[in-house]
Each structure stands twice: as structure tokens, then as C-alpha cells.
């Protein structure tokens, strides 16, 4: 079921609470143009405080060649400095909203994820990739640098020294390498990728949504804190679960030996 029409995105509810978001510019290898940035922002910015009934989101690319080839350089060819700056602000807003989304976001990387496409995958909570996928942060070869979170998210995924090598050379790397380095969670045949990502999304969606959101928040906010501060954040998030109906439902279902029905309350 489609939520609303978009020019560059396909949005479907594949099962209750699970949203499949497809980057839909296959003729341009799903490259990120201004309109796609605006539509990603329109979708994700309101979710920071109003996620609604969404419980998990899967992002993938249209076609079998690319997840996202990065910024659309044809569109950017004749931009003034100010136009470039304003466009990038649109991309920043969209990417930061994905990173701040309270709902878990899974990248299902079905093909090339270069530059801003690689940064988009890194902005998600975790990545499943086709074994034919390739990644790269190529910005320094084009006279710019990663500006969609790449200089921050890649070191956190693969370590600072490896990230420096990848970003400063701009060299592509394989899905197998990304998996070995810890950037990719699961490596799958292309034909199985989306089914696997959606199966994980359904598993997440079956869990208590408030619990999932608070656990994600505690991990994200605590990642760069000292341990003592992180533990305080964890307990604060935990205590928000105690008065919820979902907590009571979870206990009832366990004791009644049935599957819980969580309502996000």
C-alpha cells in the first residue's frame, strides 16, 4: 500500500508497521538529486517526533545495478556556489533525520553505493548487502569531501585508520570487505537480499515499539559517552518502559504462553 505519491521514491507498507522505501531513479542509478533530497526530508523529518504506526523501515534501490550512485553530478554541473550550498543543506537535513529517526532503519544495499549513496547506507542503523554490491566514498576525487555523515559514521563502523584510508583514497571496496570490517551485518545473494531485510524488519516490528525506540535511543546517545554516563542514559530509557501498557502486555503474554500484541502505549 503506497502512502503518498513521490517523484523519486516508492513508499510501501509491506506488512503491519513495516515500510519499504525504494530510491526510484533507476535511469540515473538512483542518484540523489534535489527532489530526492526534498522527498527524503519530507518523509523522515516529521518522524523524529511523530513516527506514527511505523515500527521498522527498509531502504533499498530500484533496479539491480545500484543502491544509490551518490549525488546527481549532471544536475550539479552548472550550479553556483550558493546553489550548491543550499542543495547540500537539503541533503544534510534528510540524512540527519534518518540518523535521528526513532524507528529502526535497515539499508538493503542491492548494488553500487557510492559517495552519498554509501553515506545513506551508513546513516541507517545497520546494513544488509548483496554479495555483488560495491561501496566507495569517492568525494575527494571530485574536489569535495563526504558531507552526509561519512567522516563520522564510517570510522565508527570500520575503525579510524581504515576509514582514513578509504576516504582519503576514494578507492571502492567490495561487500565482502565491508562485511569483514563490520560495516555490513549480513551478506546475501542478490535474489535473497530484500526478503532477508524485510524478515528482520518484521521481527523488529513484532517487538514492543516503545521498547525498540528507547533501546535505539540509548545506544545512539550512549555510544560516544563514558560508560558511567551511558549507563545513566540506559536506566533513564528503561524507566520510561515501566508505566507502559506494552510492558504489562509483555508480562501477561509471557505468563499466558501466547504471542504479545503490542500497541505502542
C-alpha positions as CSV (number, residue, x, y, z in Angstrom):
1,X,0.0,0.0,0.0
2,X,1.5,3.3,-1.1
3,X,1.4,6.2,1.5
4,X,1.5,9.1,-1.0
5,X,2.9,9.8,-4.4
6,X,6.6,10.8,-4.8
7,X,8.6,11.6,-7.9
8,X,11.8,9.8,-6.8
9,X,10.7,7.4,-4.1
10,X,8.4,4.4,-3.8
11,X,6.9,4.0,-0.3
12,X,5.0,0.8,0.6
13,X,3.7,-0.8,3.7
14,X,4.7,-4.4,3.1
15,X,3.3,-5.7,6.4
16,X,1.9,-4.0,9.5
17,X,4.4,-1.4,10.8
18,X,7.0,-2.2,8.1
19,X,7.8,0.4,5.5
20,X,9.8,-0.4,2.3
21,X,11.3,2.8,0.9
22,X,12.8,2.4,-2.6
23,X,15.0,5.0,-4.2
24,X,13.4,5.2,-7.6
25,X,15.6,6.8,-10.2
26,X,17.0,3.7,-11.9
27,X,17.8,5.6,-15.1
28,X,20.3,7.6,-13.1
29,X,21.4,4.7,-10.9
30,X,19.2,6.2,-8.1
31,X,21.5,9.2,-7.9
32,X,20.4,11.8,-5.3
33,X,19.0,14.9,-6.9
34,X,17.4,17.9,-5.2
35,X,14.0,16.4,-5.5
36,X,15.0,13.1,-3.9
37,X,16.7,15.1,-1.0
38,X,13.5,17.1,-0.5
39,X,11.3,14.0,-0.5
40,X,13.6,12.1,1.9
41,X,13.4,15.1,4.2
42,X,9.6,15.3,3.9
43,X,9.4,11.7,4.8
44,X,11.9,11.5,7.7
45,X,12.0,14.9,9.4
46,X,8.4,14.6,10.8
47,X,9.2,11.1,12.0
48,X,11.6,12.3,14.6
49,X,8.7,13.2,16.9
50,X,5.8,11.7,15.0
51,X,6.7,8.2,13.9
52,X,3.1,7.1,13.8
53,X,2.5,3.4,13.4
54,X,5.8,2.7,11.7
55,X,7.9,0.1,13.5
56,X,10.8,-0.5,11.1
57,X,11.9,0.9,7.7
58,X,13.9,-0.8,5.0
59,X,15.7,1.3,2.3
60,X,16.7,-0.2,-1.0
61,X,17.4,0.9,-4.6
62,X,15.3,0.4,-7.7
63,X,16.8,-2.0,-10.3
64,X,19.6,-4.4,-10.0
65,X,22.6,-2.2,-10.6
66,X,22.7,0.4,-7.9
67,X,21.5,1.2,-4.4
68,X,22.5,4.9,-4.9
69,X,25.3,6.3,-7.0
70,X,25.6,9.4,-4.9
71,X,24.8,13.0,-5.8
72,X,23.5,13.6,-9.3
73,X,26.5,15.3,-10.9
74,X,24.6,16.2,-14.1
75,X,22.2,18.3,-12.0
76,X,25.1,19.9,-10.2
77,X,27.2,20.7,-13.3
78,X,26.2,24.3,-13.6
79,X,25.3,25.2,-10.0
80,X,26.6,28.3,-8.4
81,X,28.4,28.1,-5.1
82,X,25.3,29.3,-3.4
83,X,23.0,26.8,-5.2
84,X,25.4,24.0,-4.2
85,X,25.4,25.1,-0.6
86,X,21.6,25.3,-0.5
87,X,21.2,21.9,-2.1
88,X,23.6,20.3,0.3
89,X,21.6,21.8,3.2
90,X,18.6,19.8,1.9
91,X,20.7,16.6,1.8
92,X,22.0,17.3,5.3
93,X,18.5,17.7,6.7
94,X,17.4,14.4,5.1
95,X,20.4,12.4,6.2
96,X,20.4,13.7,9.8
97,X,16.7,13.0,10.0
98,X,17.4,9.3,9.0
99,X,20.1,9.1,11.7
100,X,17.8,10.6,14.3
101,X,14.8,8.5,13.3
102,X,13.4,6.8,16.4
103,X,12.2,3.9,14.2
104,X,14.9,1.4,13.2
105,X,16.1,1.8,9.6
106,X,17.8,-1.0,7.7
107,X,19.7,-0.5,4.4
108,X,19.3,-3.3,1.9
109,X,22.2,-2.4,-0.4
110,X,21.4,-4.1,-3.7
111,X,24.2,-2.6,-5.9
112,X,26.6,0.2,-6.0
113,X,26.5,2.5,-3.0
114,X,29.0,5.3,-3.9
115,X,29.6,8.7,-2.2
116,X,26.3,10.0,-0.9
117,X,24.8,6.5,-1.5
118,X,27.4,5.0,0.8
119,X,26.7,7.7,3.3
120,X,23.0,7.0,3.1
121,X,23.6,3.3,3.9
122,X,25.8,4.3,6.8
123,X,23.1,6.6,8.1
124,X,20.9,3.6,8.6
125,X,21.0,1.5,11.8
126,X,22.6,-1.4,10.0
127,X,23.2,-2.8,6.6
128,X,22.4,-5.9,4.7
129,X,24.1,-6.1,1.3
130,X,24.0,-8.2,-1.8
131,X,27.3,-10.1,-2.4
132,X,27.6,-8.2,-5.7
133,X,27.4,-4.7,-4.0
134,X,30.2,-2.3,-4.0
135,X,30.9,0.7,-1.8
136,X,33.0,3.9,-2.1
137,X,33.4,7.3,-0.7
138,X,34.7,9.0,-3.8
139,X,34.2,12.7,-2.9
140,X,37.9,13.6,-2.6
141,X,38.4,12.5,-6.2
142,X,35.8,15.2,-7.2
143,X,37.2,18.1,-5.3
144,X,34.8,17.8,-2.3
145,X,34.6,15.6,0.7
146,X,32.0,13.4,2.4
147,X,29.3,15.7,3.8
148,X,26.5,13.3,4.6
149,X,27.9,11.9,7.8
150,X,30.6,9.8,6.1
151,X,33.6,11.1,8.0
152,X,31.8,10.3,11.3
153,X,29.8,7.1,10.5
154,X,32.5,5.2,8.6
155,X,35.1,5.4,11.4
156,X,32.5,4.3,13.8
157,X,31.7,1.3,11.6
158,X,35.2,0.2,10.4
159,X,37.7,2.0,12.7
160,X,39.5,5.2,12.3
161,X,42.6,4.0,10.4
162,X,40.7,2.0,7.8
163,X,38.2,4.8,7.4
164,X,41.0,7.3,6.7
165,X,42.4,5.0,4.0
166,X,39.0,4.6,2.3
167,X,38.0,8.2,2.5
168,X,41.4,9.7,1.6
169,X,42.0,7.4,-1.4
170,X,38.4,7.3,-2.6
171,X,39.0,3.6,-3.6
172,X,36.0,1.3,-3.9
173,X,35.6,-1.7,-1.7
174,X,33.5,-4.9,-2.0
175,X,30.6,-6.0,0.0
176,X,32.8,-8.9,1.2
177,X,35.4,-6.4,2.6
178,X,32.6,-4.3,4.2
179,X,31.3,-7.4,5.9
180,X,34.7,-8.5,7.1
181,X,35.3,-5.0,8.5
182,X,32.0,-4.9,10.4
183,X,30.2,-2.3,8.3
184,X,27.8,-4.8,6.8
185,X,25.8,-7.0,9.1
186,X,24.8,-9.7,6.6
187,X,26.0,-10.6,3.1
188,X,23.4,-12.3,0.9
189,X,22.8,-13.4,-2.7
190,X,21.1,-10.5,-4.5
191,X,17.9,-12.6,-5.0
192,X,17.6,-13.1,-1.2
193,X,18.6,-9.6,0.0
194,X,15.2,-7.9,0.2
195,X,13.4,-10.9,1.6
196,X,16.0,-11.2,4.4
197,X,15.9,-7.4,5.2
198,X,12.1,-7.5,5.3
199,X,12.1,-10.6,7.5
200,X,14.3,-8.8,10.0
201,X,12.1,-5.7,9.8
202,X,9.0,-7.9,10.6
203,X,10.9,-9.4,13.6
204,X,11.6,-5.9,14.9
205,X,8.0,-4.8,14.2
206,X,6.7,-7.6,16.3
207,X,8.5,-6.3,19.4
208,X,7.2,-3.6,21.6
209,X,7.7,-0.3,19.6
210,X,8.3,1.9,22.6
211,X,11.0,-0.5,23.9
212,X,12.7,-0.7,20.5
213,X,12.8,3.1,20.2
214,X,14.1,3.6,23.7
215,X,16.8,0.9,23.2
216,X,17.9,2.5,19.9
217,X,18.0,5.9,21.6
218,X,20.1,4.6,24.5
219,X,22.6,3.0,22.1
220,X,22.8,6.0,19.8
221,X,23.2,8.6,22.6
222,X,25.4,6.5,24.7
223,X,27.8,5.4,22.0
224,X,30.3,8.3,22.5
225,X,29.8,8.8,26.2
226,X,31.9,7.4,29.0
227,X,30.5,4.2,30.5
228,X,29.0,5.8,33.6
229,X,27.1,8.4,31.5
230,X,25.9,5.7,29.1
231,X,24.6,3.6,32.0
232,X,22.6,6.6,33.2
233,X,21.1,7.1,29.8
234,X,20.2,3.4,29.7
235,X,18.4,3.5,33.0
236,X,16.5,6.7,32.1
237,X,15.3,5.0,28.9
238,X,14.5,1.8,30.8
239,X,12.3,3.6,33.4
240,X,10.2,5.0,30.6
241,X,9.0,1.5,29.9
242,X,7.8,0.7,33.4
243,X,4.4,2.5,33.3
244,X,3.5,1.4,29.7
245,X,0.7,-0.8,28.7
246,X,3.1,-2.7,26.4
247,X,5.2,-3.7,29.5
248,X,2.2,-5.1,31.1
249,X,1.1,-6.9,27.9
250,X,4.5,-8.4,27.6
251,X,4.4,-9.9,31.1
252,X,0.8,-11.1,30.6
253,X,1.6,-12.8,27.3
254,X,4.7,-14.5,28.7
255,X,2.7,-15.9,31.6
256,X,-0.2,-16.9,29.4
257,X,2.1,-18.5,26.9
258,X,0.9,-16.5,23.9
259,X,2.3,-14.0,21.5
260,X,2.1,-10.4,22.8
261,X,0.1,-7.8,21.0
262,X,1.9,-4.5,21.3
263,X,0.1,-1.2,20.7
264,X,2.8,1.3,21.4
265,X,1.2,2.6,24.5
